[in-house]
Amino acid sequence: MNFLKKHADLITGAAIALFVFLIAFIFQGFAKYGLSAPFCYAGGDEFSGLVTSKLLKEQGWFWFNDRLGAPFGADSLDFPANLLLNFDLLVAKIISLFTSDAVVALNLRYLLIFPMCGISAYCVLRTLKINRVLSVFGSVMFSLTPFIFYRSTQHISLSACYFIPLSVLLCIWASESDPDDYLKFGKSFFKNR
């Protein structure tokens, strides 16, 4: 019983992650069609997600692709927006270590957005001292936001909104503290939240 009290937030976070993963898995049709069928195959931006998944498996990272951009290859460093997707690409790289199928990797990457959103929202709500029941409800509601379902794999970098709660927490911390504390760079800068 003492273990449950001590690790209640950890157990609750794991339960939230499992619950929203299963909801997304079932309601998005993966339970019926499996992970090896492309979730979206409309000829749009989802192809870039498939290319990225394939490159991460075959070439290690996705900055350069000798199969695209003839005659010299495609250099993704020319697009600065790609530099903002490092965490998403790290998740995709970890997934690519366990599967060789680019479609499965992209579908898993999409499905993992739901639990990561739930966990980040729950952690932020608990950090703000919100009641556990309300934190669970809020994190489940945030992780099952229609926006994620609408963007799906077509715009997977937009679907990945798990940093929004952390950004809100940062804004709250910044508004609560004295501006001199976080605008002054010195030895005490890193001691602040």
ZAGULO-847087 format. One line per 4 residues: number of its first residue (from 1); their letters; for each residue x, y, z of N, C-alpha, C. Coordinates in steps of 0.02 Angstrom, whole numbers, m for minus. Example, Ala and Ser with C-alpha at 12.3 -4.5 7.8 and 13.67 -1.06 7.14 Angstrom:
1	as	660 m284 390 615 m225 390 660 m165 390; 642 m112 354 684 m53 357 645 2 394
***
This chain:
1	mnfl	41 m60 0 0 0 0 43 63 0; 99 60 36 144 117 39 175 130 m30; 189 76 m67 217 83 m134 168 120 m180; 104 104 m175 54 137 m217 48 211 m202
5	kkha	51 229 m138 48 299 m119 109 337 m143; 166 304 m136 229 337 m154 235 347 m230; 210 301 m269 217 303 m341 149 313 m376; 103 347 m344 36 356 m373 37 395 m438
9	dlit	78 447 m441 80 487 m502 112 448 m559; 162 408 m544 194 367 m596 146 314 m623; 110 281 m579 61 231 m599 4 263 m638; m19 321 m615 m73 356 m649 m51 378 m719
13	gaai	10 404 m725 36 424 m790 41 366 m838; 64 308 m813 68 248 m856 m2 225 m876; m50 230 m831 m119 210 m848 m149 257 m900; m135 322 m894 m159 370 m944 m129 354 m1012
17	alfv	m63 342 m1013 m29 327 m1077 m59 265 m1110; m69 213 m1071 m98 151 m1098 m169 162 m1122; m209 198 m1084 m278 210 m1101 m285 249 m1167; m249 305 m1173 m256 345 m1234 m225 311 m1294
21	flia	m173 270 m1283 m144 231 m1338 m196 182 m1365; m229 147 m1320 m279 98 m1341 m339 131 m1375; m361 189 m1349 m416 225 m1380 m396 245 m1451; m337 273 m1460 m315 293 m1527 m307 232 m1572
25	fifq	m279 179 m1545 m268 118 m1585 m334 90 m1610; m384 90 m1568 m449 62 m1587 m488 109 m1634; m493 172 m1614 m535 218 m1652 m504 241 m1718; m440 235 m1725 m408 252 m1788 m408 194 m1837
29	gfak	m431 136 m1816 m438 79 m1862 m378 33 m1863; m328 46 m1822 m270 2 m1822 m287 m67 m1795; m337 m72 m1751 m357 m137 m1725 m387 m180 m1781; m418 m148 m1829 m450 m184 m1884 m401 m199 m1941
33	ygls	m361 m149 m1960 m318 m156 m2020 m246 m172 m2004; m224 m162 m1942 m155 m175 m1923 m111 m114 m1935; m50 m120 m1911 m2 m65 m1917 34 m64 m1984; 32 m118 m2021 70 m120 m2084 32 m89 m2142
37	apfc	m31 m71 m2132 m69 m36 m2184 m61 39 m2174; m45 77 m2226 m37 149 m2218 m101 180 m2191; m94 220 m2139 m152 251 m2109 m182 302 m2157; m140 339 m2189 m163 390 m2237 m119 383 m2299
41	yagg	m151 380 m2356 m114 370 m2418 m147 412 m2472; m148 478 m2461 m184 523 m2505 m139 559 m2556; m75 546 m2553 m29 578 m2600 m6 647 m2578; m11 661 m2514 9 725 m2488 72 721 m2446
45	defs	72 757 m2390 131 761 m2347 147 697 m2310; 102 650 m2309 117 588 m2273 175 550 m2307; 187 564 m2370 243 533 m2404 310 556 m2374; 314 618 m2352 376 641 m2321 388 605 m2255
49	glvt	334 588 m2219 342 548 m2158 367 478 m2174; 342 449 m2228 366 383 m2248 438 386 m2271; 457 438 m2308 526 446 m2330 572 454 m2270; 551 494 m2221 591 504 m2161 600 439 m2124
53	skll	547 400 m2116 552 336 m2081 600 289 m2117; 596 288 m2183 640 245 m2222 713 267 m2217; 724 333 m2221 793 359 m2216 824 346 m2148; 784 354 m2095 810 343 m2028 832 270 m2019
57	keqg	797 225 m2051 816 154 m2045 877 138 m2088; 878 163 m2149 930 142 m2196 993 184 m2193; 987 249 m2178 1047 291 m2181 1066 321 m2114; 1029 307 m2061 1048 333 m1996 1013 397 m1977
61	wfwf	1011 445 m2022 976 508 m2008 948 531 m2075; 915 587 m2076 880 605 m2138 906 668 m2171; 963 694 m2150 987 757 m2177 1003 753 m2252; 1030 698 m2274 1047 693 m2345 1018 629 m2373
65	ndrl	991 634 m2434 962 577 m2467 987 576 m2539; 1025 526 m2557 1051 521 m2625 1000 494 m2674; 943 471 m2650 891 445 m2695 842 499 m2719; 840 554 m2685 797 610 m2704 840 669 m2726
69	gapf	810 715 m2763 846 776 m2782 900 765 m2833; 884 732 m2888 934 719 m2940 960 785 m2968; 1020 789 m2988 1071 737 m2995 1116 731 m2934; 1113 776 m2886 1162 776 m2832 1135 751 m2765
73	gads	1071 736 m2761 1041 714 m2698 1005 771 m2663; 965 753 m2615 926 803 m2578 960 817 m2511; 970 881 m2497 1002 903 m2435 949 937 m2393; 927 906 m2339 874 934 m2297 897 991 m2254
77	ldfp	961 1003 m2250 987 1059 m2212 968 1126 m2243; 946 1124 m2306 924 1186 m2339 858 1211 m2313; 823 1171 m2274 758 1189 m2248 763 1197 m2172; 769 1258 m2147 780 1268 m2075 723 1242 m2032
81	anll	663 1235 m2059 607 1209 m2019 621 1138 m1995; 662 1100 m2033 679 1032 m2013 720 1031 m1949; 754 1085 m1933 794 1088 m1873 752 1090 m1810; 687 1106 m1816 643 1110 m1759 610 1044 m1741
85	lnfd	624 993 m1780 590 929 m1771 636 876 m1739; 686 897 m1704 736 849 m1680 707 797 m1631; 663 817 m1585 635 768 m1539 591 719 m1576; 551 744 m1623 508 699 m1663 551 649 m1702
89	llva	606 673 m1729 650 629 m1766 686 579 m1721; 701 600 m1660 731 553 m1612 682 497 m1595; 619 514 m1586 568 463 m1574 563 417 m1634; 562 446 m1694 559 405 m1755 620 360 m1762
93	kiis	679 386 m1743 740 346 m1747 737 287 m1699; 712 299 m1638 706 244 m1589 658 191 m1615; 603 213 m1645 555 165 m1673 587 126 m1730; 627 160 m1771 658 126 m1828 708 72 m1807
97	lfts	731 75 m1745 777 23 m1720 741 m43 m1709; 674 m39 m1701 636 m100 m1686 595 m127 m1745; 590 m89 m1799 553 m112 m1857 588 m90 m1920; 584 m132 m1971 614 m114 m2035 563 m87 m2085
101	davv	499 m90 m2066 445 m68 m2110 432 6 m2098; 438 48 m2150 429 120 m2142 357 137 m2125; 309 99 m2150 239 112 m2135 224 98 m2062; 249 43 m2036 240 27 m1966 273 80 m1922
105	alnl	332 102 m1942 367 153 m1903 328 219 m1901; 300 239 m1958 261 301 m1960 197 294 m1920; 163 237 m1925 101 227 m1887 115 225 m1811; 170 192 m1791 187 192 m1720 206 261 m1696
109	ryll	242 297 m1737 260 367 m1719 197 408 m1708; 148 399 m1751 85 435 m1744 48 413 m1681; 45 348 m1669 9 324 m1610 42 344 m1545; 107 351 m1545 143 370 m1484 132 444 m1465
113	ifpm	106 483 m1512 91 553 m1497 38 557 m1441; m11 513 m1443 m65 516 m1394 m41 504 m1323; m4 451 m1308 20 443 m1239 70 497 m1218; 111 520 m1265 159 572 m1246 123 638 m1230
117	cgis	69 653 m1266 29 711 m1249 m4 703 m1180; m30 643 m1167 m62 631 m1103 m13 636 m1045; 46 607 m1053 95 609 m999 120 680 m986; 134 718 m1040 159 786 m1029 105 830 m998
121	aycv	43 822 m1019 m11 862 m989 m22 843 m916; m19 779 m901 m28 757 m831 29 784 m787; 90 779 m810 147 804 m771 141 879 m758; 120 917 m808 113 989 m799 57 1005 m751
125	lrtl	1 971 m758 m56 984 m712 m38 966 m640; m2 912 m631 19 893 m563 72 942 m536; 114 968 m579 163 1018 m559 129 1082 m535; 72 1097 m567 33 1156 m547 m12 1142 m487
129	kinr	m3 1084 m456 m40 1064 m396 m115 1056 m408; m133 1032 m467 m202 1017 m483 m219 948 m454; m279 940 m431 m304 877 m403 m290 820 m452; m274 761 m427 m257 704 m469 m314 685 m517
133	vlsv	m376 685 m493 m433 667 m535 m441 717 m592; m437 781 m575 m442 833 m627 m383 830 m675; m324 813 m650 m266 806 m693 m274 749 m742; m301 694 m718 m314 637 m763 m363 656 m817
137	fgsv	m418 687 m796 m469 708 m845 m440 758 m895; m404 807 m871 m375 857 m916 m324 828 m963; m283 782 m939 m232 754 m983 m262 707 m1036; m314 670 m1017 m347 627 m1066 m382 671 m1119
141	mfsl	m415 723 m1096 m448 768 m1144 m398 801 m1191; m342 822 m1164 m291 854 m1207 m261 804 m1257; m247 744 m1234 m215 695 m1278 m262 668 m1332; m327 675 m1321 m375 653 m1372 m407 712 m1407
145	tpfi	m371 766 m1412 m394 825 m1447 m408 809 m1520; m463 834 m1548 m478 820 m1618 m423 844 m1666; m385 894 m1647 m332 919 m1690 m283 864 m1709; m266 822 m1661 m218 768 m1676 m249 718 m1725
149	fyrs	m313 704 m1716 m346 658 m1762 m352 687 m1832; m365 751 m1837 m374 783 m1902 m307 788 m1940; m254 803 m1905 m189 810 m1938 m159 743 m1956; m169 695 m1913 m146 625 m1920 m76 621 m1950
153	tqhi	m64 573 m1994 2 565 m2022 14 612 m2081; m39 644 m2105 m30 691 m2160 14 750 m2138; 5 773 m2077 46 827 m2050 70 805 m1981; 111 754 m1980 130 723 m1916 170 771 m1872
157	slsa	207 817 m1901 244 864 m1859 197 914 m1825; 139 926 m1854 89 968 m1821 49 928 m1770; 40 865 m1782 4 822 m1735 42 815 m1669; 106 818 m1673 148 808 m1613 147 870 m1570
161	cyfi	95 876 m1530 87 936 m1488 100 922 m1415; 146 877 m1400 159 860 m1331 202 911 m1294; 230 960 m1331 267 1013 m1298 224 1072 m1278; 161 1073 m1298 117 1129 m1281 108 1135 m1205
165	plsv	92 1082 m1168 86 1090 m1096 150 1115 m1063; 208 1091 m1087 271 1113 m1059 284 1187 m1074; 263 1210 m1133 269 1281 m1150 224 1324 m1107; 164 1299 m1094 118 1336 m1050 147 1340 m979
169	llci	176 1286 m955 207 1286 m889 264 1337 m886; 304 1339 m938 359 1387 m941 333 1458 m940; 279 1472 m976 248 1539 m976 221 1557 m907; 191 1508 m873 165 1521 m805 223 1536 m758
173	wase	276 1497 m762 334 1510 m719 364 1578 m733; 367 1596 m797 396 1661 m815 352 1719 m790; 286 1710 m792 242 1764 m770 241 1770 m694; 255 1716 m658 255 1718 m585 320 1745 m555
177	sdpd	374 1742 m592 438 1764 m564 453 1835 m585; 500 1863 m550 522 1931 m563 562 1932 m628; 547 1979 m674 583 1981 m738 659 1988 m729; 679 2021 m675 752 2028 m665 785 1961 m651
181	dylk	747 1913 m626 776 1848 m611 794 1808 m673; 752 1812 m724 766 1770 m782 792 1809 m842; 796 1875 m837 826 1913 m891 899 1930 m876; 921 1920 m816 989 1935 m797 1031 1871 m803
185	fgks	1081 1874 m845 1123 1816 m855 1184 1821 m809; 1188 1774 m765 1243 1772 m719 1247 1702 m688; 1282 1697 m633 1289 1631 m601 1223 1606 m574; 1178 1651 m555 1114 1630 m526 1061 1613 m578
189	ffkn	1077 1623 m642 1028 1610 m696 1004 1538 m696; 1049 1491 m688 1031 1421 m693 1001 1393 m628; 1000 1433 m575 968 1412 m514 893 1424 m515; 870 1467 m560 799 1482 m567 764 1424 m601
193	r	697 1420 m589 659 1368 m623 662 1379 m697
***
